[in-house]
């Protein structure tokens, strides 16, 4: 498994306000893509936005993604180590993701790129 964050997703109740905040505070570029607005640079997209809909009980927060070779095995290991599944595996064109909370309550995403799916 990788020990690096490979992507970051900001979950927000106000996408326009969050987008404005980060572009004005840090000068981060945001591109509109078919998957939604993404932070990016010359190396490609490194982060995105997930709007929280009205009534969504999740808190606005940043979710870091850690690349794994097998998202299902990593999720099972996370649970065995005291974590819990927040969002079960979701398969997307670029890869598969499972969102977990670690025992202390912090949230992270386990990410398996599509080119590594069997």
Residue, then its C-alpha position, 0 to 999 in steps of 0.5 A: x500500500x502507498x503511504x501518500x495521499x493521492x487526491x483530496x476531496x472537500x465535502x461542502x454544504x456551499x460549493x460556490x462559497x468553498x470554491x471562491x474561498x480556496x481560489x481567493x485564499x491560495x490562488x488554486x485553479x479550479x476546472x469544471x469537468x464532467x465529474x464536477x469542479x476539480x482543483x488542478x495544476x500542470x500535473x492534472x487534477x489533485x482534488x475535487x468538490x463533493x456538494x452535500x445535499x440538504x439533509x445530509x448528516x455528514x459534516x463538511x470536511x476534507x477527505x484525503x485519498x490513499x491509493x491501495x492495490x486492492x480496495x476490498x482487501x484494504x477495507x476489510x483490513x481497516x474494519x479489522x483494525x477498528x475502522x468502520x465503512x462510511x461509504x461502501x465501494x463505489x466504482x467510477x471510470x477512473x477507479x474504485x473508492x471506499x470511504x472509512x472512518x479510522x478508530x479515532x473518527x478521522x475519515x479517509x478514502x481508500x482508492x484503487x485506480x481503474x488500471x489496477x482493477x482485476 
